[in-house]
Amino acid sequence: MRWWLPALLVVVWLGLGALGGPYAGRLAEVAENNNAAFLPDSAEATEAQRLQESFTDEQVLPAVVVAERQGGLAPEDTRYLAQRTGALAEVDGVVGPPQPRNSDDGEAVQLVLQIRGGGEPAEVVAEIRTQLEEGRPDGLAVAVTGPAAQIADLVEAFGGIDGLLLLVAGAVVALILVVVYRSPVLPLIVLFSAVLALGTASFVVYQLAEAGTLTLNGQSQGILFILVFGAATDYALLLVSRFREQLRETEDRFVAIRAALRGTIEPIAASAGTVILGLLCLLFSDLNSNQGLGPVAAIGIGGALLASVTFLPAALALLGRAAFWPFRPTYGSAKPEHEGLWGQVSALVGRKPRLIWIVTTLVLLVGVAFLPQLRASGTAQSDLFLTEVDSAKGQEIVSRHFPGGSGAPTAVLARDAQAQDVLAATDVPGVEEAAVVDSRGGWTLIQAVLEDPADSEDAISTVKRLRESVHAVQGAEAKVGGQTAIQLDVQTASAHDRTLIIPIVLVVIFLVLALLLRALVAPLMLIATVVLSFAATMGVSALVFNHLLGFPGADPAIPLFGFIFLVALGIDYNIFLMTRVREEALETDTRTGTLHGLAVTGGVITSAGVVLAATFAALAVIPVLFLAQIAFIVAFGVLLDTIIVRSLLVPALTIDIGPKVWWPARMSQASRSQSQASESG
């Protein structure tokens, strides 16, 4: 069994990898990137969309073709546009003839196309853009904007996300592991374990998304890849470090791997359980996109946990000391932990614990002071992209020559009897014009064209005023929908989610820590330090986003996502530290156990933090504002947790609080005696 069980586990995982591996590259097939699909059924924009669908035989999505020549359109421009109008009407997926409109200044023309919503709007927009390039006169600017074009640009931004992210994350992890272990073999084993975990998770996510059980989008897909790679590597580092420790204490590699697994499976499982439970709290979200991210990421962590406690120990057992070649740990060799950097950090914390935790707390509070500068009320859809895209260019042209919302009018639905009163109520600041479009089934559809671009903050303010005005019409049961209303409802739901989910996550994490550490004081201390670190991270992020990177703002979901990832992942490193501290304290005393635990785990936890920060930073290669901001927040926050909170603040507080940190648990009599002797000394 010493040989056959590890070999069998490796073979089983190779089979799982062959089955699930291809699905990591197929997740884009089942991903949705349409904001309307993310809203709950109870949202007003969702109700308006359902009513609006009854006015047409099929669901459509507008795309706006806009052409501009400064100084006035030339005759060749007019001939080109006439030819292209006919060609565009023949594009598969375009419903009905285009609706042309000339600008008052004679410099621009826009064509509103209706694209069949049940198909692939990104493919239709790509074909429209190809058609527009044919015969385009020199000097005539042509672009495609509107909701369909924005979806197409988003799909393109996420195109190749699987290969690009895997390549970047894999290269970063491999480089760090080679530096840490100075071995060419071990990084390959750890990376292979992460790839197997990702393949298994991708297979499960694909099946659930295809069945409609959960919602997957490009953002969730990118986070899944990074989270699995980062978590699997973190768990691997903890196991590998303990295995190397045990190889110095026993000659038998099978005994060593069993001891290493026994010593690490509790903190690894607790860490994974904490992150999984924290992510599943997103199921309480009003947004379907958040509800989808929770189980998607949780499945990823589950895959990382499973691979890290089955495949990885099996592979290490088969390879033994050869995994560390050329620097193999030998039986009876000296332990270097207390002689290096972390031995010095441990000694520093032991000399002046109170001064250290006071100073580190003050440093973190400096970051917290900038938290009010974080602008997370939302951004325009065109600001989602970090590179120049056609839809943003087109919207700029539209705004120069037409009402900003002309390509994506706001829909107002009202009962027939009160339709005229509702039409009158649409006369609010920010609405350029409004008109009755149709009446069917007791409902009247009114389209209101906004002065500002449909995805702008000014347009959102107009929709707020519009809703307030039409809702005041008695008996109309008025509903306001459309692109701008969808964006408003997403922002409102995100604000609601922050208020609801953050307290739930804190309670869940406290319960996990209390069960793991058999204490109440220690969990409260750990949660307080991680929340402080999160607030400091968001404050620093506000400075970087506003003044260094010049970002226009942030999605309302950014604080919630930052909290979920930083608190859950930040607690991980405290779990790794405090479980070892508790183990050592039961043998000695709280002070000695804390200093020894810090010394022996310092290197591995720091390496794990650097790996996770680097893998999340890889998200920045996707040119989407949301992912770039999440990349910085998590990368910076994890490093802050690893270097400051876990290395200085937590151990210093633990020593200063003393044995009371384990209350109400009782240590053994020997441990209490040693603790009292240490404190009296």
Buried (B, 14 or more C-beta within 10 A) or exposed (E): EEEEEBBEBBEEBEEBBEEBBEBBBBBBEBBBBBBBBBBEEEBBBBBBBEBBEEBBEEBBBBBBBBBBBEEEBEEBBBEBBEEBBEEBBEBEBBBEEBEEBBBEEEBBBBBBBBBBBEBBBBBBBBBBBEBBEEEBBEEBBBBBBBBBBBBBBBBBBBBEBBEBBBEBBBEBBBEBBBEBBEBEBBBBBBBBBBBBBBBBBBBBBBEBBEEEEBBBBBBBBBBBBBBBBBBBBBBBBBBBBBBBBBBBBBEBBBBBBBBBBEBBBEBBBBBBBBBBBBBBBBBBBBBBBBBBBBBBBBBBBBBBBBBBBBBBBBBBBBBBBBBBEEEBBEEEEEEEBBEEEBBEBBEBBBEEBEEBBBBBBEBBEEBBEBBEBBBBBBBBBBBBBBEEBBBBBBBBBBBBBBBBBBBBBBBBBBBEEBBBBBBEBBEBEBBBBBEBBEBEEEBBBBBBBBBBBBBBBBBBBBBBBBBEBBBEBEEBBBBBBBBBBBBBBBBBBBBBBBEBBBEBBBEBBBEBBBEBBEBBBBBBBBBEBBBBBBBBBBBBBBBBBBEEBEBBBBBBBBBBBBBBBBBBBBBBBBBBBBBBBBBBBBBBBBBBBBBBBBBBBBBBBBBBBBBBBBBBBBBBBBBBBBBBBBBBBBBBBBBBBBBBBBBBBBBBBBBBBBBEBBEEBEBEEEBBEBBEEBEEE
